[in-house]
Amino acid sequence: MAKHLKITLVKGLSGHIEAHRGTVRALGIHKTNHSVVHNDTPQIRGMIKSISYLLKVEEV
């Protein structure tokens, strides 16, 4: 069975560059402390890596 990642936005987006805000939107996260679950794919891992300072990631 495929692994899943629970991704939570832990910091606000105010003052961060537009590309990082776009990455958060692409992950489907809408506001601080909102969580989403995605399959563990290289594309999702790349998005997480680019904005890791804003996120908390757990394997589910």
PDBQT receptor file of N, H, CA, C and O in Angstrom, charges set to zero:
ATOM      1  N   MET A   1       0.846  -1.187   0.000  1.00  0.00    +0.000 N 
ATOM      2  CA  MET A   1       0.000   0.000   0.000  1.00  0.00    +0.000 C 
ATOM      3  C   MET A   1       0.891   1.250   0.000  1.00  0.00    +0.000 C 
ATOM      4  O   MET A   1       1.951   1.273   0.626  1.00  0.00    +0.000 OA
ATOM      5  N   ALA A   2       0.443   2.270  -0.705  1.00  0.00    +0.000 N 
ATOM      6  H   ALA A   2      -0.418   2.251  -1.213  1.00  0.00    +0.000 HD
ATOM      7  CA  ALA A   2       1.219   3.508  -0.813  1.00  0.00    +0.000 C 
ATOM      8  C   ALA A   2       1.224   4.265   0.504  1.00  0.00    +0.000 C 
ATOM      9  O   ALA A   2       0.237   4.269   1.240  1.00  0.00    +0.000 OA
ATOM     10  N   LYS A   3       2.346   4.901   0.787  1.00  0.00    +0.000 N 
ATOM     11  H   LYS A   3       3.148   4.898   0.189  1.00  0.00    +0.000 HD
ATOM     12  CA  LYS A   3       2.444   5.739   1.980  1.00  0.00    +0.000 C 
ATOM     13  C   LYS A   3       1.701   7.046   1.741  1.00  0.00    +0.000 C 
ATOM     14  O   LYS A   3       1.551   7.507   0.609  1.00  0.00    +0.000 OA
ATOM     15  N   HIS A   4       1.248   7.620   2.831  1.00  0.00    +0.000 N 
ATOM     16  H   HIS A   4       1.370   7.246   3.751  1.00  0.00    +0.000 HD
ATOM     17  CA  HIS A   4       0.593   8.920   2.771  1.00  0.00    +0.000 C 
ATOM     18  C   HIS A   4       1.317   9.875   3.697  1.00  0.00    +0.000 C 
ATOM     19  O   HIS A   4       1.931   9.461   4.680  1.00  0.00    +0.000 OA
ATOM     20  N   LEU A   5       1.240  11.167   3.375  1.00  0.00    +0.000 N 
ATOM     21  H   LEU A   5       0.741  11.504   2.576  1.00  0.00    +0.000 HD
ATOM     22  CA  LEU A   5       1.843  12.207   4.187  1.00  0.00    +0.000 C 
ATOM     23  C   LEU A   5       0.760  13.162   4.657  1.00  0.00    +0.000 C 
ATOM     24  O   LEU A   5      -0.048  13.631   3.855  1.00  0.00    +0.000 OA
ATOM     25  N   LYS A   6       0.737  13.452   5.947  1.00  0.00    +0.000 N 
ATOM     26  H   LYS A   6       1.394  13.071   6.598  1.00  0.00    +0.000 HD
ATOM     27  CA  LYS A   6      -0.151  14.478   6.491  1.00  0.00    +0.000 C 
ATOM     28  C   LYS A   6       0.669  15.755   6.586  1.00  0.00    +0.000 C 
ATOM     29  O   LYS A   6       1.675  15.806   7.294  1.00  0.00    +0.000 OA
ATOM     30  N   ILE A   7       0.235  16.780   5.873  1.00  0.00    +0.000 N 
ATOM     31  H   ILE A   7      -0.583  16.738   5.298  1.00  0.00    +0.000 HD
ATOM     32  CA  ILE A   7       0.978  18.031   5.769  1.00  0.00    +0.000 C 
ATOM     33  C   ILE A   7       0.165  19.133   6.445  1.00  0.00    +0.000 C 
ATOM     34  O   ILE A   7      -0.998  19.350   6.106  1.00  0.00    +0.000 OA
ATOM     35  N   THR A   8       0.782  19.827   7.402  1.00  0.00    +0.000 N 
ATOM     36  H   THR A   8       1.727  19.651   7.677  1.00  0.00    +0.000 HD
ATOM     37  CA  THR A   8       0.102  20.886   8.146  1.00  0.00    +0.000 C 
ATOM     38  C   THR A   8       0.889  22.184   8.010  1.00  0.00    +0.000 C 
ATOM     39  O   THR A   8       2.108  22.202   8.181  1.00  0.00    +0.000 OA
ATOM     40  N   LEU A   9       0.186  23.263   7.701  1.00  0.00    +0.000 N 
ATOM     41  H   LEU A   9      -0.804  23.249   7.561  1.00  0.00    +0.000 HD
ATOM     42  CA  LEU A   9       0.808  24.586   7.631  1.00  0.00    +0.000 C 
ATOM     43  C   LEU A   9       0.909  25.138   9.050  1.00  0.00    +0.000 C 
ATOM     44  O   LEU A   9      -0.111  25.333   9.710  1.00  0.00    +0.000 OA
ATOM     45  N   VAL A  10       2.130  25.392   9.525  1.00  0.00    +0.000 N 
ATOM     46  H   VAL A  10       2.959  25.233   8.988  1.00  0.00    +0.000 HD
ATOM     47  CA  VAL A  10       2.319  25.833  10.907  1.00  0.00    +0.000 C 
ATOM     48  C   VAL A  10       2.704  27.303  11.029  1.00  0.00    +0.000 C 
ATOM     49  O   VAL A  10       2.713  27.846  12.133  1.00  0.00    +0.000 OA
ATOM     50  N   LYS A  11       3.021  27.954   9.911  1.00  0.00    +0.000 N 
ATOM     51  H   LYS A  11       3.013  27.512   9.014  1.00  0.00    +0.000 HD
ATOM     52  CA  LYS A  11       3.355  29.376   9.934  1.00  0.00    +0.000 C 
ATOM     53  C   LYS A  11       2.511  30.092   8.899  1.00  0.00    +0.000 C 
ATOM     54  O   LYS A  11       2.162  29.514   7.870  1.00  0.00    +0.000 OA
ATOM     55  N   GLY A  12       2.183  31.341   9.166  1.00  0.00    +0.000 N 
ATOM     56  H   GLY A  12       2.467  31.810  10.003  1.00  0.00    +0.000 HD
ATOM     57  CA  GLY A  12       1.409  32.144   8.231  1.00  0.00    +0.000 C 
ATOM     58  C   GLY A  12       2.208  32.502   6.991  1.00  0.00    +0.000 C 
ATOM     59  O   GLY A  12       3.436  32.416   6.983  1.00  0.00    +0.000 OA
ATOM     60  N   LEU A  13       1.500  32.903   5.945  1.00  0.00    +0.000 N 
ATOM     61  H   LEU A  13       0.503  32.972   5.951  1.00  0.00    +0.000 HD
ATOM     62  CA  LEU A  13       2.142  33.195   4.662  1.00  0.00    +0.000 C 
ATOM     63  C   LEU A  13       2.453  34.673   4.464  1.00  0.00    +0.000 C 
ATOM     64  O   LEU A  13       3.071  35.041   3.464  1.00  0.00    +0.000 OA
ATOM     65  N   SER A  14       2.043  35.516   5.386  1.00  0.00    +0.000 N 
ATOM     66  H   SER A  14       1.542  35.217   6.198  1.00  0.00    +0.000 HD
ATOM     67  CA  SER A  14       2.275  36.942   5.255  1.00  0.00    +0.000 C 
ATOM     68  C   SER A  14       3.771  37.238   5.172  1.00  0.00    +0.000 C 
ATOM     69  O   SER A  14       4.550  36.790   6.014  1.00  0.00    +0.000 OA
ATOM     70  N   GLY A  15       4.156  37.986   4.162  1.00  0.00    +0.000 N 
ATOM     71  H   GLY A  15       3.523  38.349   3.478  1.00  0.00    +0.000 HD
ATOM     72  CA  GLY A  15       5.548  38.388   4.016  1.00  0.00    +0.000 C 
ATOM     73  C   GLY A  15       6.430  37.387   3.292  1.00  0.00    +0.000 C 
ATOM     74  O   GLY A  15       7.622  37.638   3.115  1.00  0.00    +0.000 OA
ATOM     75  N   HIS A  16       5.876  36.257   2.869  1.00  0.00    +0.000 N 
ATOM     76  H   HIS A  16       4.907  36.053   3.013  1.00  0.00    +0.000 HD
ATOM     77  CA  HIS A  16       6.671  35.261   2.145  1.00  0.00    +0.000 C 
ATOM     78  C   HIS A  16       6.502  35.454   0.640  1.00  0.00    +0.000 C 
ATOM     79  O   HIS A  16       5.516  36.037   0.187  1.00  0.00    +0.000 OA
ATOM     80  N   ILE A  17       7.459  34.964  -0.121  1.00  0.00    +0.000 N 
ATOM     81  H   ILE A  17       8.260  34.490   0.246  1.00  0.00    +0.000 HD
ATOM     82  CA  ILE A  17       7.438  35.193  -1.564  1.00  0.00    +0.000 C 
ATOM     83  C   ILE A  17       6.260  34.472  -2.220  1.00  0.00    +0.000 C 
ATOM     84  O   ILE A  17       5.791  33.441  -1.738  1.00  0.00    +0.000 OA
ATOM     85  N   GLU A  18       5.802  35.041  -3.324  1.00  0.00    +0.000 N 
ATOM     86  H   GLU A  18       6.183  35.878  -3.715  1.00  0.00    +0.000 HD
ATOM     87  CA  GLU A  18       4.603  34.556  -4.014  1.00  0.00    +0.000 C 
ATOM     88  C   GLU A  18       4.752  33.101  -4.470  1.00  0.00    +0.000 C 
ATOM     89  O   GLU A  18       3.774  32.354  -4.449  1.00  0.00    +0.000 OA
ATOM     90  N   ALA A  19       5.938  32.691  -4.874  1.00  0.00    +0.000 N 
ATOM     91  H   ALA A  19       6.732  33.298  -4.891  1.00  0.00    +0.000 HD
ATOM     92  CA  ALA A  19       6.143  31.308  -5.310  1.00  0.00    +0.000 C 
ATOM     93  C   ALA A  19       5.855  30.326  -4.179  1.00  0.00    +0.000 C 
ATOM     94  O   ALA A  19       5.295  29.254  -4.413  1.00  0.00    +0.000 OA
ATOM     95  N   HIS A  20       6.234  30.684  -2.959  1.00  0.00    +0.000 N 
ATOM     96  H   HIS A  20       6.689  31.555  -2.769  1.00  0.00    +0.000 HD
ATOM     97  CA  HIS A  20       5.980  29.805  -1.819  1.00  0.00    +0.000 C 
ATOM     98  C   HIS A  20       4.495  29.783  -1.482  1.00  0.00    +0.000 C 
ATOM     99  O   HIS A  20       3.958  28.739  -1.111  1.00  0.00    +0.000 OA
ATOM    100  N   ARG A  21       3.834  30.916  -1.607  1.00  0.00    +0.000 N 
ATOM    101  H   ARG A  21       4.270  31.764  -1.908  1.00  0.00    +0.000 HD
ATOM    102  CA  ARG A  21       2.384  30.952  -1.387  1.00  0.00    +0.000 C 
ATOM    103  C   ARG A  21       1.673  30.087  -2.413  1.00  0.00    +0.000 C 
ATOM    104  O   ARG A  21       0.707  29.396  -2.088  1.00  0.00    +0.000 OA
ATOM    105  N   GLY A  22       2.149  30.124  -3.651  1.00  0.00    +0.000 N 
ATOM    106  H   GLY A  22       2.934  30.685  -3.914  1.00  0.00    +0.000 HD
ATOM    107  CA  GLY A  22       1.572  29.296  -4.707  1.00  0.00    +0.000 C 
ATOM    108  C   GLY A  22       1.760  27.813  -4.439  1.00  0.00    +0.000 C 
ATOM    109  O   GLY A  22       0.873  27.010  -4.727  1.00  0.00    +0.000 OA
ATOM    110  N   THR A  23       2.901  27.449  -3.893  1.00  0.00    +0.000 N 
ATOM    111  H   THR A  23       3.622  28.101  -3.659  1.00  0.00    +0.000 HD
ATOM    112  CA  THR A  23       3.155  26.050  -3.554  1.00  0.00    +0.000 C 
ATOM    113  C   THR A  23       2.202  25.577  -2.466  1.00  0.00    +0.000 C 
ATOM    114  O   THR A  23       1.697  24.456  -2.526  1.00  0.00    +0.000 OA
ATOM    115  N   VAL A  24       1.953  26.422  -1.475  1.00  0.00    +0.000 N 
ATOM    116  H   VAL A  24       2.363  27.332  -1.426  1.00  0.00    +0.000 HD
ATOM    117  CA  VAL A  24       1.003  26.084  -0.413  1.00  0.00    +0.000 C 
ATOM    118  C   VAL A  24      -0.389  25.885  -1.006  1.00  0.00    +0.000 C 
ATOM    119  O   VAL A  24      -1.090  24.940  -0.645  1.00  0.00    +0.000 OA
ATOM    120  N   ARG A  25      -0.789  26.774  -1.913  1.00  0.00    +0.000 N 
ATOM    121  H   ARG A  25      -0.219  27.542  -2.206  1.00  0.00    +0.000 HD
ATOM    122  CA  ARG A  25      -2.104  26.632  -2.565  1.00  0.00    +0.000 C 
ATOM    123  C   ARG A  25      -2.167  25.351  -3.390  1.00  0.00    +0.000 C 
ATOM    124  O   ARG A  25      -3.191  24.667  -3.395  1.00  0.00    +0.000 OA
ATOM    125  N   ALA A  26      -1.077  25.018  -4.090  1.00  0.00    +0.000 N 
ATOM    126  H   ALA A  26      -0.245  25.573  -4.086  1.00  0.00    +0.000 HD
ATOM    127  CA  ALA A  26      -1.049  23.811  -4.925  1.00  0.00    +0.000 C 
ATOM    128  C   ALA A  26      -1.191  22.547  -4.074  1.00  0.00    +0.000 C 
ATOM    129  O   ALA A  26      -1.738  21.545  -4.535  1.00  0.00    +0.000 OA
ATOM    130  N   LEU A  27      -0.703  22.595  -2.847  1.00  0.00    +0.000 N 
ATOM    131  H   LEU A  27      -0.259  23.409  -2.473  1.00  0.00    +0.000 HD
ATOM    132  CA  LEU A  27      -0.868  21.457  -1.932  1.00  0.00    +0.000 C 
ATOM    133  C   LEU A  27      -2.288  21.372  -1.391  1.00  0.00    +0.000 C 
ATOM    134  O   LEU A  27      -2.669  20.356  -0.811  1.00  0.00    +0.000 OA
ATOM    135  N   GLY A  28      -3.071  22.424  -1.573  1.00  0.00    +0.000 N 
ATOM    136  H   GLY A  28      -2.761  23.250  -2.044  1.00  0.00    +0.000 HD
ATOM    137  CA  GLY A  28      -4.454  22.417  -1.115  1.00  0.00    +0.000 C 
ATOM    138  C   GLY A  28      -4.638  22.887   0.311  1.00  0.00    +0.000 C 
ATOM    139  O   GLY A  28      -5.664  22.613   0.933  1.00  0.00    +0.000 OA
ATOM    140  N   ILE A  29      -3.645  23.597   0.834  1.00  0.00    +0.000 N 
ATOM    141  H   ILE A  29      -2.811  23.820   0.329  1.00  0.00    +0.000 HD
ATOM    142  CA  ILE A  29      -3.717  24.102   2.199  1.00  0.00    +0.000 C 
ATOM    143  C   ILE A  29      -4.258  25.530   2.148  1.00  0.00    +0.000 C 
ATOM    144  O   ILE A  29      -3.792  26.346   1.353  1.00  0.00    +0.000 OA
ATOM    145  N   HIS A  30      -5.250  25.831   3.004  1.00  0.00    +0.000 N 
ATOM    146  H   HIS A  30      -5.629  25.168   3.650  1.00  0.00    +0.000 HD
ATOM    147  CA  HIS A  30      -5.927  27.117   2.914  1.00  0.00    +0.000 C 
ATOM    148  C   HIS A  30      -5.541  28.108   3.994  1.00  0.00    +0.000 C 
ATOM    149  O   HIS A  30      -5.495  29.309   3.726  1.00  0.00    +0.000 OA
ATOM    150  N   LYS A  31      -5.263  27.653   5.197  1.00  0.00    +0.000 N 
ATOM    151  H   LYS A  31      -5.300  26.678   5.415  1.00  0.00    +0.000 HD
ATOM    152  CA  LYS A  31      -4.898  28.581   6.267  1.00  0.00    +0.000 C 
ATOM    153  C   LYS A  31      -4.025  27.883   7.299  1.00  0.00    +0.000 C 
ATOM    154  O   LYS A  31      -3.835  26.668   7.243  1.00  0.00    +0.000 OA
ATOM    155  N   THR A  32      -3.501  28.649   8.231  1.00  0.00    +0.000 N 
ATOM    156  H   THR A  32      -3.655  29.636   8.277  1.00  0.00    +0.000 HD
ATOM    157  CA  THR A  32      -2.622  28.124   9.263  1.00  0.00    +0.000 C 
ATOM    158  C   THR A  32      -3.325  27.017  10.055  1.00  0.00    +0.000 C 
ATOM    159  O   THR A  32      -4.514  27.121  10.356  1.00  0.00    +0.000 OA
ATOM    160  N   ASN A  33      -2.597  25.984  10.381  1.00  0.00    +0.000 N 
ATOM    161  H   ASN A  33      -1.631  25.900  10.136  1.00  0.00    +0.000 HD
ATOM    162  CA  ASN A  33      -3.063  24.803  11.108  1.00  0.00    +0.000 C 
ATOM    163  C   ASN A  33      -4.033  23.935  10.318  1.00  0.00    +0.000 C 
ATOM    164  O   ASN A  33      -4.643  23.031  10.891  1.00  0.00    +0.000 OA
ATOM    165  N   HIS A  34      -4.194  24.180   9.025  1.00  0.00    +0.000 N 
ATOM    166  H   HIS A  34      -3.699  24.914   8.560  1.00  0.00    +0.000 HD
ATOM    167  CA  HIS A  34      -4.998  23.326   8.166  1.00  0.00    +0.000 C 
ATOM    168  C   HIS A  34      -4.125  22.173   7.695  1.00  0.00    +0.000 C 
ATOM    169  O   HIS A  34      -2.966  22.377   7.333  1.00  0.00    +0.000 OA
ATOM    170  N   SER A  35      -4.676  20.956   7.698  1.00  0.00    +0.000 N 
ATOM    171  H   SER A  35      -5.617  20.790   7.993  1.00  0.00    +0.000 HD
ATOM    172  CA  SER A  35      -3.928  19.770   7.288  1.00  0.00    +0.000 C 
ATOM    173  C   SER A  35      -4.551  19.135   6.058  1.00  0.00    +0.000 C 
ATOM    174  O   SER A  35      -5.766  19.180   5.865  1.00  0.00    +0.000 OA
ATOM    175  N   VAL A  36      -3.703  18.542   5.231  1.00  0.00    +0.000 N 
ATOM    176  H   VAL A  36      -2.716  18.505   5.388  1.00  0.00    +0.000 HD
ATOM    177  CA  VAL A  36      -4.149  17.764   4.084  1.00  0.00    +0.000 C 
ATOM    178  C   VAL A  36      -3.342  16.469   4.061  1.00  0.00    +0.000 C 
ATOM    179  O   VAL A  36      -2.254  16.394   4.631  1.00  0.00    +0.000 OA
ATOM    180  N   VAL A  37      -3.887  15.455   3.396  1.00  0.00    +0.000 N 
ATOM    181  H   VAL A  37      -4.771  15.516   2.933  1.00  0.00    +0.000 HD
ATOM    182  CA  VAL A  37      -3.194  14.175   3.257  1.00  0.00    +0.000 C 
ATOM    183  C   VAL A  37      -2.954  13.944   1.773  1.00  0.00    +0.000 C 
ATOM    184  O   VAL A  37      -3.884  14.022   0.970  1.00  0.00    +0.000 OA
ATOM    185  N   HIS A  38      -1.712  13.660   1.411  1.00  0.00    +0.000 N 
ATOM    186  H   HIS A  38      -0.957  13.596   2.064  1.00  0.00    +0.000 HD
ATOM    187  CA  HIS A  38      -1.333  13.382   0.028  1.00  0.00    +0.000 C 
ATOM    188  C   HIS A  38      -0.556  12.078  -0.028  1.00  0.00    +0.000 C 
ATOM    189  O   HIS A  38       0.039  11.655   0.964  1.00  0.00    +0.000 OA
ATOM    190  N   ASN A  39      -0.564  11.438  -1.207  1.00  0.00    +0.000 N 
ATOM    191  H   ASN A  39      -1.047  11.781  -2.012  1.00  0.00    +0.000 HD
ATOM    192  CA  ASN A  39       0.298  10.283  -1.428  1.00  0.00    +0.000 C 
ATOM    193  C   ASN A  39       1.747  10.746  -1.397  1.00  0.00    +0.000 C 
ATOM    194  O   ASN A  39       2.053  11.889  -1.740  1.00  0.00    +0.000 OA
ATOM    195  N   ASP A  40       2.627   9.857  -0.987  1.00  0.00    +0.000 N 
ATOM    196  H   ASP A  40       2.379   8.929  -0.708  1.00  0.00    +0.000 HD
ATOM    197  CA  ASP A  40       4.061  10.163  -0.912  1.00  0.00    +0.000 C 
ATOM    198  C   ASP A  40       4.676   9.955  -2.291  1.00  0.00    +0.000 C 
ATOM    199  O   ASP A  40       5.080   8.844  -2.636  1.00  0.00    +0.000 OA
ATOM    200  N   THR A  41       4.747  11.033  -3.083  1.00  0.00    +0.000 N 
ATOM    201  H   THR A  41       4.420  11.936  -2.803  1.00  0.00    +0.000 HD
ATOM    202  CA  THR A  41       5.327  10.972  -4.421  1.00  0.00    +0.000 C 
ATOM    203  C   THR A  41       6.506  11.939  -4.500  1.00  0.00    +0.000 C 
ATOM    204  O   THR A  41       6.623  12.842  -3.672  1.00  0.00    +0.000 OA
ATOM    205  N   PRO A  42       7.373  11.757  -5.481  1.00  0.00    +0.000 N 
ATOM    206  CA  PRO A  42       8.499  12.690  -5.627  1.00  0.00    +0.000 C 
ATOM    207  C   PRO A  42       8.047  14.128  -5.850  1.00  0.00    +0.000 C 
ATOM    208  O   PRO A  42       8.715  15.055  -5.392  1.00  0.00    +0.000 OA
ATOM    209  N   GLN A  43       6.923  14.338  -6.546  1.00  0.00    +0.000 N 
ATOM    210  H   GLN A  43       6.381  13.585  -6.919  1.00  0.00    +0.000 HD
ATOM    211  CA  GLN A  43       6.435  15.685  -6.789  1.00  0.00    +0.000 C 
ATOM    212  C   GLN A  43       6.018  16.360  -5.485  1.00  0.00    +0.000 C 
ATOM    213  O   GLN A  43       6.352  17.521  -5.250  1.00  0.00    +0.000 OA
ATOM    214  N   ILE A  44       5.295  15.642  -4.644  1.00  0.00    +0.000 N 
ATOM    215  H   ILE A  44       5.023  14.699  -4.835  1.00  0.00    +0.000 HD
ATOM    216  CA  ILE A  44       4.853  16.191  -3.356  1.00  0.00    +0.000 C 
ATOM    217  C   ILE A  44       6.063  16.430  -2.456  1.00  0.00    +0.000 C 
ATOM    218  O   ILE A  44       6.130  17.450  -1.770  1.00  0.00    +0.000 OA
ATOM    219  N   ARG A  45       7.021  15.497  -2.451  1.00  0.00    +0.000 N 
ATOM    220  H   ARG A  45       6.967  14.669  -3.008  1.00  0.00    +0.000 HD
ATOM    221  CA  ARG A  45       8.243  15.678  -1.646  1.00  0.00    +0.000 C 
ATOM    222  C   ARG A  45       9.004  16.924  -2.082  1.00  0.00    +0.000 C 
ATOM    223  O   ARG A  45       9.553  17.634  -1.240  1.00  0.00    +0.000 OA
ATOM    224  N   GLY A  46       9.046  17.203  -3.383  1.00  0.00    +0.000 N 
ATOM    225  H   GLY A  46       8.600  16.627  -4.067  1.00  0.00    +0.000 HD
ATOM    226  CA  GLY A  46       9.719  18.406  -3.886  1.00  0.00    +0.000 C 
ATOM    227  C   GLY A  46       9.039  19.673  -3.412  1.00  0.00    +0.000 C 
ATOM    228  O   GLY A  46       9.702  20.640  -3.034  1.00  0.00    +0.000 OA
ATOM    229  N   MET A  47       7.696  19.667  -3.432  1.00  0.00    +0.000 N 
ATOM    230  H   MET A  47       7.158  18.882  -3.739  1.00  0.00    +0.000 HD
ATOM    231  CA  MET A  47       6.950  20.829  -2.934  1.00  0.00    +0.000 C 
ATOM    232  C   MET A  47       7.222  21.047  -1.452  1.00  0.00    +0.000 C 
ATOM    233  O   MET A  47       7.427  22.175  -1.004  1.00  0.00    +0.000 OA
ATOM    234  N   ILE A  48       7.219  19.947  -0.697  1.00  0.00    +0.000 N 
ATOM    235  H   ILE A  48       7.052  19.031  -1.061  1.00  0.00    +0.000 HD
ATOM    236  CA  ILE A  48       7.475  20.024   0.744  1.00  0.00    +0.000 C 
ATOM    237  C   ILE A  48       8.871  20.570   1.009  1.00  0.00    +0.000 C 
ATOM    238  O   ILE A  48       9.058  21.401   1.897  1.00  0.00    +0.000 OA
ATOM    239  N   LYS A  49       9.845  20.106   0.244  1.00  0.00    +0.000 N 
ATOM    240  H   LYS A  49       9.693  19.430  -0.478  1.00  0.00    +0.000 HD
ATOM    241  CA  LYS A  49      11.229  20.540   0.448  1.00  0.00    +0.000 C 
ATOM    242  C   LYS A  49      11.385  22.040   0.218  1.00  0.00    +0.000 C 
ATOM    243  O   LYS A  49      12.149  22.702   0.921  1.00  0.00    +0.000 OA
ATOM    244  N   SER A  50      10.666  22.574  -0.763  1.00  0.00    +0.000 N 
ATOM    245  H   SER A  50      10.045  22.037  -1.334  1.00  0.00    +0.000 HD
ATOM    246  CA  SER A  50      10.827  23.997  -1.074  1.00  0.00    +0.000 C 
ATOM    247  C   SER A  50      10.229  24.912  -0.007  1.00  0.00    +0.000 C 
ATOM    248  O   SER A  50      10.658  26.057   0.129  1.00  0.00    +0.000 OA
ATOM    249  N   ILE A  51       9.247  24.425   0.750  1.00  0.00    +0.000 N 
ATOM    250  H   ILE A  51       8.898  23.495   0.639  1.00  0.00    +0.000 HD
ATOM    251  CA  ILE A  51       8.617  25.260   1.782  1.00  0.00    +0.000 C 
ATOM    252  C   ILE A  51       8.625  24.553   3.141  1.00  0.00    +0.000 C 
ATOM    253  O   ILE A  51       7.707  24.732   3.940  1.00  0.00    +0.000 OA
ATOM    254  N   SER A  52       9.645  23.765   3.396  1.00  0.00    +0.000 N 
ATOM    255  H   SER A  52      10.391  23.619   2.746  1.00  0.00    +0.000 HD
ATOM    256  CA  SER A  52       9.694  22.965   4.626  1.00  0.00    +0.000 C 
ATOM    257  C   SER A  52       9.661  23.820   5.888  1.00  0.00    +0.000 C 
ATOM    258  O   SER A  52       9.190  23.364   6.930  1.00  0.00    +0.000 OA
ATOM    259  N   TYR A  53      10.156  25.052   5.808  1.00  0.00    +0.000 N 
ATOM    260  H   TYR A  53      10.539  25.423   4.962  1.00  0.00    +0.000 HD
ATOM    261  CA  TYR A  53      10.176  25.926   6.985  1.00  0.00    +0.000 C 
ATOM    262  C   TYR A  53       8.777  26.393   7.390  1.00  0.00    +0.000 C 
ATOM    263  O   TYR A  53       8.612  26.968   8.466  1.00  0.00    +0.000 OA
ATOM    264  N   LEU A  54       7.764  26.155   6.546  1.00  0.00    +0.000 N 
ATOM    265  H   LEU A  54       7.898  25.688   5.672  1.00  0.00    +0.000 HD
ATOM    266  CA  LEU A  54       6.386  26.547   6.845  1.00  0.00    +0.000 C 
ATOM    267  C   LEU A  54       5.517  25.367   7.295  1.00  0.00    +0.000 C 
ATOM    268  O   LEU A  54       4.393  25.564   7.759  1.00  0.00    +0.000 OA
ATOM    269  N   LEU A  55       6.036  24.147   7.158  1.00  0.00    +0.000 N 
ATOM    270  H   LEU A  55       6.949  23.988   6.782  1.00  0.00    +0.000 HD
ATOM    271  CA  LEU A  55       5.196  22.951   7.297  1.00  0.00    +0.000 C 
ATOM    272  C   LEU A  55       5.624  22.025   8.412  1.00  0.00    +0.000 C 
ATOM    273  O   LEU A  55       6.765  22.055   8.871  1.00  0.00    +0.000 OA
ATOM    274  N   LYS A  56       4.677  21.195   8.841  1.00  0.00    +0.000 N 
ATOM    275  H   LYS A  56       3.749  21.170   8.468  1.00  0.00    +0.000 HD
ATOM    276  CA  LYS A  56       4.957  20.033   9.679  1.00  0.00    +0.000 C 
ATOM    277  C   LYS A  56       4.461  18.837   8.868  1.00  0.00    +0.000 C 
ATOM    278  O   LYS A  56       3.321  18.840   8.405  1.00  0.00    +0.000 OA
ATOM    279  N   VAL A  57       5.297  17.820   8.691  1.00  0.00    +0.000 N 
ATOM    280  H   VAL A  57       6.223  17.817   9.068  1.00  0.00    +0.000 HD
ATOM    281  CA  VAL A  57       4.957  16.673   7.872  1.00  0.00    +0.000 C 
ATOM    282  C   VAL A  57       5.033  15.407   8.697  1.00  0.00    +0.000 C 
ATOM    283  O   VAL A  57       6.014  15.183   9.405  1.00  0.00    +0.000 OA
ATOM    284  N   GLU A  58       3.998  14.570   8.613  1.00  0.00    +0.000 N 
ATOM    285  H   GLU A  58       3.201  14.752   8.037  1.00  0.00    +0.000 HD
ATOM    286  CA  GLU A  58       3.977  13.288   9.325  1.00  0.00    +0.000 C 
ATOM    287  C   GLU A  58       3.613  12.187   8.330  1.00  0.00    +0.000 C 
ATOM    288  O   GLU A  58       2.798  12.400   7.432  1.00  0.00    +0.000 OA
ATOM    289  N   GLU A  59       4.218  11.015   8.494  1.00  0.00    +0.000 N 
ATOM    290  H   GLU A  59       4.880  10.842   9.223  1.00  0.00    +0.000 HD
ATOM    291  CA  GLU A  59       3.813   9.872   7.686  1.00  0.00    +0.000 C 
ATOM    292  C   GLU A  59       2.593   9.235   8.329  1.00  0.00    +0.000 C 
ATOM    293  O   GLU A  59       2.532   9.061   9.546  1.00  0.00    +0.000 OA
ATOM    294  N   VAL A  60       1.617   8.889   7.487  1.00  0.00    +0.000 N 
ATOM    295  H   VAL A  60       1.666   9.031   6.498  1.00  0.00    +0.000 HD
ATOM    296  CA  VAL A  60       0.381   8.298   7.994  1.00  0.00    +0.000 C 
ATOM    297  C   VAL A  60       0.272   6.873   7.487  1.00  0.00    +0.000 C 
ATOM    298  O   VAL A  60      -0.699   6.181   7.794  1.00  0.00    +0.000 OA
TER     299      VAL A  60
